[in-house]
Amino acid sequence: MIQIENISVEGKELQYIRIDMWGAPLVMIKGKKGYVMCGYLNMQTANKIGDMAVRVTGVRDLETVMSAKVAECSEAAEKAGIKPGDEVSSIVSLL
């Protein structure tokens, strides 16, 4: 199943995407400038193409993504002020 949902966090419009896979779901939150991705997606590629990307691990749904801590972020995300250890709920306004 593929779930795409428009959400609003602190007045910021985002898209929540969840795709059921075999071992764990692929989850993502997409903003106008960047995105939060789960461990399925590749940070090296995000850096190579210049995306503002944040990677989190151990997430299964919107609630766990929002409360997760940034495990890794792209160079573009670091330039925007995001760093590993930040809670996703505190950085979504930058996306």
C-alpha positions as CSV (number, residue, x, y, z in Angstrom):
1,M,0.0,0.0,0.0
2,I,1.1,3.6,-0.7
3,Q,-0.1,6.4,1.5
4,I,0.4,10.0,0.6
5,E,-1.0,12.6,3.0
6,N,-0.8,16.4,3.1
7,I,0.0,17.5,6.6
8,S,0.5,20.8,8.4
9,V,3.1,21.3,11.1
10,E,3.4,24.7,12.7
11,G,1.7,26.2,9.6
12,K,4.1,24.5,7.2
13,E,2.5,22.4,4.5
14,L,4.3,19.0,4.0
15,Q,3.6,15.7,2.4
16,Y,3.9,12.5,4.3
17,I,4.6,9.4,2.2
18,R,4.6,5.8,3.4
19,I,5.1,2.8,1.2
20,D,4.7,-0.7,2.7
21,M,7.8,-2.8,1.9
22,W,8.6,-6.3,3.1
23,G,10.8,-5.8,6.1
24,A,9.9,-2.2,7.1
25,P,8.0,0.6,5.6
26,L,9.7,3.3,3.5
27,V,8.7,6.7,5.0
28,M,9.4,10.2,4.0
29,I,8.3,13.8,4.8
30,K,8.7,16.2,1.9
31,G,8.7,20.0,2.1
32,K,9.2,22.7,-0.5
33,K,13.0,22.8,-0.1
34,G,13.9,19.4,1.4
35,Y,12.9,16.1,2.9
36,V,13.3,13.7,5.8
37,M,14.0,10.2,4.6
38,C,14.2,6.8,6.3
39,G,17.2,4.5,6.1
40,Y,16.1,3.0,2.8
41,L,17.3,6.1,1.0
42,N,20.9,7.1,0.2
43,M,22.6,10.2,1.7
44,Q,25.5,10.0,-0.8
45,T,23.0,10.4,-3.7
46,A,21.3,13.3,-1.9
47,N,24.7,15.0,-1.6
48,K,25.6,14.3,-5.1
49,I,22.5,16.0,-6.5
50,G,22.5,18.8,-3.9
51,D,19.3,17.9,-2.1
52,M,18.5,19.2,1.4
53,A,18.0,15.8,3.0
54,V,17.8,14.5,6.5
55,R,18.0,10.7,7.3
56,V,16.3,9.1,10.3
57,T,16.3,5.4,11.3
58,G,13.9,3.1,13.2
59,V,10.8,4.9,12.0
60,R,7.5,3.3,10.9
61,D,5.0,6.1,10.7
62,L,4.4,9.8,10.9
63,E,4.5,9.9,14.7
64,T,7.9,8.1,14.9
65,V,9.4,10.2,12.1
66,M,8.4,13.5,13.9
67,S,9.9,12.4,17.2
68,A,13.0,10.9,15.6
69,K,16.5,12.4,15.9
70,V,18.4,13.3,12.8
71,A,21.0,10.5,12.2
72,E,22.6,12.1,9.2
73,C,22.1,15.2,7.0
74,S,23.2,16.4,3.6
75,E,25.6,19.2,3.1
76,A,22.7,21.4,2.0
77,A,20.8,20.6,5.2
78,E,23.8,21.5,7.3
79,K,24.1,24.8,5.5
80,A,20.4,25.4,6.5
81,G,21.3,24.9,10.1
82,I,20.3,21.2,10.6
83,K,22.7,18.9,12.4
84,P,22.7,15.3,13.6
85,G,20.8,14.9,16.9
86,D,18.2,17.5,16.1
87,E,14.6,16.3,16.6
88,V,12.7,16.2,13.3
89,S,9.8,18.1,14.8
90,S,12.2,21.1,15.5
91,I,13.6,21.2,11.9
92,V,10.6,20.6,9.6
93,S,10.0,24.4,9.3
94,L,13.4,24.5,7.4
95,L,12.1,22.0,4.8
